[in-house]
């Protein structure tokens, strides 16, 4: 009886050991085989804006690191909600990612009465890619014609001519839109808001003179500021930007005490994406952002690279949702 028991026990242990080895092998295989096909990074805005620029900055390094193409897919519309919804409804298999923004994952939940996705439950944060200040810019020729040299000139003209200036944005609910709404509320001015499907097309109309003012993300406006096509009146952050050290803050330039409306951009995946995939992506993005070429390029454009952990990014998103709920309520902005 004891002989049979020991024999059966040894057989059971052998089977258990084989199963354990097989399970480890399967896990190891799953970790090493992803990705086996191209990965999409959905940008919820049109090409040419900061969201698009940052996605294209990290995509080549990710392609090199994982041996598969990381393809940027622009899905613009509804202040980023179209692209965010598309990713939220995608399988959590690591092959569809989102370059989320302060709009899609901070502002929109308070701004829109109905949001087609849950910014927390439907996504797994991977890493914060970069934070940037916005910059209040005017068409340079228009500013010269109207005699507007600074923010106080702008406020004076806007109050004397309510509705005569139009304000471009990258879409309803974006930080660009809300920074403008906050400015209007705090300065007691009114400009007609014209939303676009991203900073790229909005900037084209700014440069051509069809639009008057915009509170754009600094990296996307920087080339036109340097070219003299746009006049930078102020940055929207609490401190000046190292990329434009001579441009004052809105508090300094316009007396708008406490004005602070900055943007951020981060990589997210659909809920259910395996933790090992999320962690590998975070590590490679952080590595890419730490390379001198990318780091120096982003800093020169006014973006501050991050690459934090998924846990840190999740806590940051939670704090941003709470922060912008207060700002949205104070500004009175709402989108149905």
C-alpha positions as a printed NumPy array, in Angstrom:
array([[  0.   ,   0.   ,   0.   ],
       [  2.84 ,   2.341,   0.901],
       [  4.682,   1.352,  -2.287],
       [  1.655,   2.252,  -4.419],
       [  1.119,   5.505,  -2.503],
       [  4.723,   6.591,  -2.989],
       [  4.592,   5.565,  -6.618],
       [  1.421,   7.599,  -7.206],
       [  2.871,  10.51 ,  -5.26 ],
       [  6.009,  10.519,  -7.409],
       [  3.868,  10.341, -10.55 ],
       [  1.723,  13.273,  -9.368],
       [  4.795,  15.332,  -8.552],
       [  6.269,  14.565, -11.95 ],
       [  3.052,  15.633, -13.706],
       [  2.848,  18.819, -11.588],
       [  6.477,  19.648, -12.41 ],
       [  5.874,  19.157, -16.124],
       [  2.783,  21.373, -15.917],
       [  4.709,  24.098, -14.074],
       [  7.518,  24.01 , -16.637],
       [  4.967,  24.121, -19.461],
       [  3.19 ,  27.122, -17.867],
       [  6.452,  29.036, -17.472],
       [  7.337,  28.234, -21.059],
       [  3.955,  29.527, -22.247],
       [  4.318,  32.737, -20.227],
       [  7.843,  33.252, -21.472],
       [  6.701,  32.6  , -25.034],
       [  3.851,  35.142, -24.698],
       [  6.235,  37.747, -23.359],
       [  8.816,  37.248, -26.084],
       [  6.475,  36.903, -29.088],
       [  4.546,  40.178, -28.676],
       [  4.425,  41.995, -30.997],
       [  4.121,  39.711, -34.02 ],
       [  2.501,  42.382, -36.237],
       [  2.413,  46.201, -36.564],
       [  1.178,  48.275, -33.618],
       [ -1.074,  51.313, -34.097],
       [ -0.66 ,  54.496, -32.077],
       [ -3.95 ,  56.346, -32.475],
       [ -3.576,  60.132, -32.394],
       [ -7.026,  61.64 , -31.745],
       [ -6.229,  64.824, -33.691],
       [ -5.18 ,  65.817, -37.2  ],
       [ -1.509,  65.726, -38.278],
       [  0.706,  68.689, -37.412],
       [ -0.261,  69.261, -33.775],
       [  1.72 ,  68.452, -30.65 ],
       [ -0.067,  65.121, -30.035],
       [  0.939,  64.021, -33.52 ],
       [  4.496,  65.348, -33.159],
       [  5.07 ,  63.439, -29.904],
       [  3.651,  60.185, -31.268],
       [  5.935,  60.425, -34.293],
       [  8.897,  61.272, -32.032],
       [  8.705,  57.974, -30.098],
       [  7.322,  55.646, -32.812],
       [ 10.664,  55.027, -34.617],
       [ 12.427,  54.024, -31.383],
       [  9.573,  51.668, -30.473],
       [  9.696,  50.122, -33.942],
       [ 13.419,  49.533, -33.534],
       [ 13.096,  48.148, -29.998],
       [ 10.298,  45.677, -30.764],
       [ 11.111,  44.772, -34.368],
       [  7.649,  45.712, -35.669],
       [  6.327,  48.956, -37.204],
       [  4.602,  51.349, -34.794],
       [  2.22 ,  53.21 , -37.092],
       [  0.693,  56.59 , -36.222],
       [ -3.024,  56.613, -37.067],
       [ -4.734,  60.035, -36.951],
       [ -8.404,  59.751, -35.882],
       [ -9.564,  63.334, -35.368],
       [-12.902,  64.637, -34.153],
       [-14.966,  65.76 , -31.14 ],
       [-12.05 ,  67.15 , -29.126],
       [-10.209,  63.829, -29.244],
       [-13.235,  61.721, -28.315],
       [-13.446,  59.934, -31.689],
       [ -9.939,  58.513, -31.463],
       [-10.18 ,  57.791, -27.73 ],
       [-13.445,  55.905, -28.19 ],
       [-11.933,  53.836, -31.022],
       [ -9.082,  52.713, -28.752],
       [-11.377,  52.133, -25.758],
       [-13.392,  49.679, -27.871],
       [-10.324,  47.899, -29.287],
       [ -9.069,  44.546, -27.943],
       [ -6.596,  44.745, -25.073],
       [ -3.957,  42.821, -26.977],
       [ -1.211,  45.439, -27.178],
       [ -1.725,  46.216, -30.865],
       [ -3.749,  49.426, -30.456],
       [ -2.491,  52.299, -28.314],
       [ -3.642,  55.88 , -27.726],
       [ -1.614,  59.048, -27.462],
       [ -3.978,  60.534, -24.906],
       [ -4.047,  64.16 , -23.821],
       [ -5.163,  66.383, -20.99 ],
       [ -8.345,  66.76 , -23.074],
       [ -9.202,  63.086, -23.569],
       [ -8.169,  62.04 , -20.05 ],
       [ -8.522,  65.156, -17.917],
       [-10.928,  67.752, -19.281],
       [-13.534,  65.992, -21.411],
       [-15.134,  64.008, -18.592],
       [-16.281,  67.325, -17.055],
       [-16.794,  69.268, -20.284],
       [-19.016,  66.813, -22.172],
       [-22.446,  65.862, -20.858],
       [-22.042,  62.428, -22.478],
       [-18.641,  60.845, -23.025],
       [-18.47 ,  57.698, -25.226],
       [-15.741,  56.158, -23.05 ],
       [-14.571,  56.11 , -19.444],
       [-11.082,  57.668, -19.194],
       [-10.237,  55.484, -16.184],
       [-12.107,  52.168, -16.565],
       [-11.583,  51.759, -20.323],
       [ -7.813,  52.336, -20.36 ],
       [ -4.543,  51.157, -18.865],
       [ -2.03 ,  54.024, -18.427],
       [  1.425,  53.264, -19.848],
       [  3.45 ,  56.437, -19.365],
       [  3.296,  60.223, -19.475],
       [  5.298,  61.209, -22.56 ],
       [  5.585,  64.972, -22.052],
       [  4.054,  68.072, -20.538],
       [  3.938,  71.415, -22.341],
       [  2.714,  74.953, -21.681],
       [  0.276,  76.551, -24.073],
       [  1.115,  79.853, -25.706],
       [ -1.221,  82.715, -26.587],
       [ -0.432,  83.604, -30.198],
       [ -1.835,  86.062, -32.724],
       [ -1.385,  86.329, -36.436],
       [  1.637,  88.651, -36.548],
       [  0.315,  90.888, -39.33 ],
       [ -3.112,  91.163, -37.675],
       [ -1.504,  92.13 , -34.361],
       [  0.573,  94.808, -36.102],
       [ -2.45 ,  96.199, -37.966],
       [ -4.516,  96.374, -34.771],
       [ -1.669,  97.851, -32.743],
       [ -1.594,  94.91 , -30.315],
       [  1.877,  94.523, -28.818],
       [  1.05 ,  92.678, -25.592],
       [ -1.715,  91.013, -23.578],
       [ -2.978,  94.258, -22.055],
       [ -3.359,  95.741, -25.569],
       [ -5.25 ,  92.609, -26.581],
       [ -7.63 ,  92.791, -23.621],
       [ -8.265,  96.486, -24.245],
       [ -9.064,  95.89 , -27.932],
       [-11.235,  92.824, -27.227],
       [-13.295,  94.723, -24.633],
       [-13.772,  97.649, -27.001],
       [-14.686,  95.325, -29.896],
       [-16.576,  92.34 , -28.445],
       [-16.97 ,  89.495, -30.95 ],
       [-14.7  ,  91.028, -33.606],
       [-11.816,  88.681, -32.802],
       [-12.114,  84.961, -33.429],
       [-10.352,  82.275, -31.397],
       [ -9.137,  79.057, -33.025],
       [ -8.701,  75.79 , -31.128],
       [ -7.78 ,  72.191, -31.875],
       [-11.298,  71.125, -30.952],
       [-13.975,  71.383, -28.274],
       [-12.715,  70.229, -24.923],
       [ -9.009,  70.445, -25.647],
       [ -6.649,  72.319, -23.341],
       [ -6.278,  74.839, -26.176],
       [-10.022,  75.509, -26.133],
       [-10.291,  75.58 , -22.352],
       [ -7.265,  77.856, -21.912],
       [ -9.07 ,  80.315, -24.18 ],
       [-12.325,  79.983, -22.249],
       [-10.479,  80.544, -18.989],
       [ -8.814,  83.631, -20.475],
       [-12.183,  85.012, -21.584],
       [-13.653,  84.394, -18.137],
       [-10.754,  85.932, -16.208],
       [-10.226,  88.912, -18.545],
       [-13.887,  89.738, -19.134],
       [-13.506,  89.527, -22.926],
       [-15.392,  87.698, -25.663],
       [-14.01 ,  86.067, -28.81 ],
       [-15.915,  83.74 , -31.128],
       [-14.605,  80.191, -30.665],
       [-13.883,  78.252, -33.883],
       [-12.977,  74.593, -33.194],
       [-10.849,  72.602, -35.683],
       [ -9.937,  68.914, -35.904],
       [ -6.444,  69.535, -34.527],
       [ -3.764,  72.194, -34.134],
       [ -2.405,  71.581, -37.634],
       [ -5.403,  72.89 , -39.603],
       [ -6.071,  75.605, -37.011],
       [ -2.5  ,  76.892, -37.37 ],
       [ -2.844,  77.013, -41.156],
       [ -5.752,  79.435, -40.764],
       [ -3.879,  81.369, -38.075],
       [ -0.904,  81.889, -40.38 ],
       [ -3.127,  82.795, -43.343],
       [ -4.936,  85.421, -41.262],
       [ -8.347,  83.744, -41.194],
       [ -8.058,  83.333, -37.41 ],
       [ -6.937,  85.979, -34.923],
       [ -5.846,  84.289, -31.695],
       [ -5.086,  80.813, -30.396],
       [ -3.889,  79.306, -27.104],
       [ -1.863,  76.597, -28.804],
       [  0.504,  73.963, -27.436],
       [  3.964,  75.489, -27.599],
       [  5.715,  72.773, -29.684],
       [  3.29 ,  73.028, -32.609],
       [  3.364,  76.857, -32.674],
       [  7.108,  77.214, -32.123],
       [  8.163,  76.978, -35.821],
       [  5.69 ,  79.717, -36.822],
       [  6.736,  81.908, -33.874],
       [ 10.379,  81.587, -34.916],
       [  9.435,  82.309, -38.534],
       [  7.681,  85.534, -37.474],
       [  4.276,  84.378, -38.747],
       [  2.802,  84.221, -35.249],
       [  3.313,  86.689, -32.4  ],
       [  3.658,  85.081, -28.953],
       [  1.918,  87.28 , -26.374],
       [  2.215,  85.029, -23.308],
       [  2.524,  81.453, -22.082],
       [ -0.361,  79.954, -20.123],
       [  1.749,  78.198, -17.482],
       [  2.504,  79.52 , -13.994],
       [  6.195,  79.913, -14.923],
       [  7.912,  81.073, -18.091],
       [  9.056,  78.455, -20.583],
       [ 12.78 ,  77.82 , -21.056],
       [ 12.065,  77.531, -24.788],
       [ 10.694,  81.114, -24.873],
       [ 12.327,  82.805, -21.875],
       [ 11.466,  86.332, -23.041],
       [  7.738,  85.611, -23.33 ],
       [  5.894,  86.432, -20.061],
       [  3.165,  84.414, -18.362],
       [ -0.453,  85.567, -18.566],
       [ -0.266,  86.551, -14.919],
       [  2.751,  88.749, -15.641],
       [  1.531,  90.154, -18.941],
       [ -2.174,  90.549, -18.307],
       [ -2.545,  90.667, -14.565],
       [ -4.533,  87.408, -14.609],
       [ -3.556,  86.187, -11.149],
       [ -3.202,  82.421, -10.793],
       [ -3.701,  81.659, -14.495],
       [ -2.315,  78.169, -15.18 ],
       [ -3.475,  75.959, -18.059],
       [ -0.871,  73.511, -19.288],
       [ -1.13 ,  70.45 , -21.527],
       [  0.197,  66.903, -21.315],
       [  0.371,  63.862, -23.56 ],
       [  0.672,  60.21 , -22.599],
       [  0.482,  56.696, -23.961],
       [ -2.43 ,  54.458, -22.945],
       [ -3.77 ,  51.035, -23.937],
       [ -7.271,  49.51 , -23.843],
       [ -8.335,  47.914, -20.558],
       [ -7.219,  44.299, -20.311],
       [ -3.847,  44.803, -21.985],
       [ -1.358,  42.371, -20.347],
       [  0.804,  43.994, -17.629],
       [  4.027,  42.662, -19.159],
       [  3.206,  44.41 , -22.455],
       [  2.402,  47.655, -20.611],
       [  5.644,  47.495, -18.626],
       [  7.787,  46.741, -21.675],
       [  6.235,  49.674, -23.541],
       [  6.826,  52.036, -20.611],
       [ 10.453,  50.996, -20.342],
       [ 11.128,  51.523, -24.052],
       [  9.313,  54.888, -24.182],
       [ 11.295,  56.082, -21.134],
       [ 14.498,  54.897, -22.804],
       [ 13.612,  56.752, -26.025],
       [ 12.775,  59.963, -24.164],
       [ 16.12 ,  59.759, -22.404],
       [ 18.163,  59.704, -25.61 ],
       [ 19.945,  63.043, -26.211],
       [ 18.468,  63.477, -29.709],
       [ 14.812,  63.221, -28.634],
       [ 15.274,  64.912, -25.265],
       [ 17.025,  67.958, -26.713],
       [ 14.531,  68.254, -29.575],
       [ 11.519,  68.185, -27.25 ],
       [ 13.05 ,  70.644, -24.78 ],
       [ 13.87 ,  73.046, -27.629],
       [ 10.189,  72.923, -28.652],
       [  9.012,  73.641, -25.12 ],
       [  8.019,  70.069, -24.185],
       [  9.27 ,  68.484, -20.952],
       [  9.84 ,  64.702, -21.405],
       [  8.62 ,  62.326, -18.684],
       [  8.478,  58.517, -19.103],
       [  7.058,  57.825, -15.617],
       [  5.686,  54.454, -14.481],
       [  2.133,  53.227, -15.237],
       [  1.245,  53.608, -11.543],
       [  2.535,  57.187, -11.413],
       [  0.709,  58.045, -14.63 ],
       [ -2.55 ,  56.587, -13.265],
       [ -2.313,  58.765, -10.139],
       [ -1.525,  61.795, -12.302],
       [ -4.602,  61.22 , -14.489],
       [ -6.794,  60.953, -11.391],
       [ -5.475,  64.271, -10.06 ],
       [ -5.932,  65.955, -13.465],
       [ -9.572,  64.866, -13.722],
       [-10.248,  66.474, -10.334],
       [ -8.241,  69.623, -11.163],
       [ -9.929,  70.285, -14.511],
       [-13.409,  69.66 , -13.109],
       [-12.889,  72.796, -11.015],
       [-11.524,  74.768, -14.005],
       [-14.385,  73.707, -16.3  ],
       [-16.967,  74.738, -13.698],
       [-15.268,  78.093, -13.135],
       [-15.   ,  78.825, -16.876],
       [-18.629,  77.931, -17.559],
       [-17.606,  75.929, -20.65 ],
       [-19.884,  73.009, -21.612],
       [-20.298,  70.806, -24.694],
       [-23.481,  68.795, -25.269]])
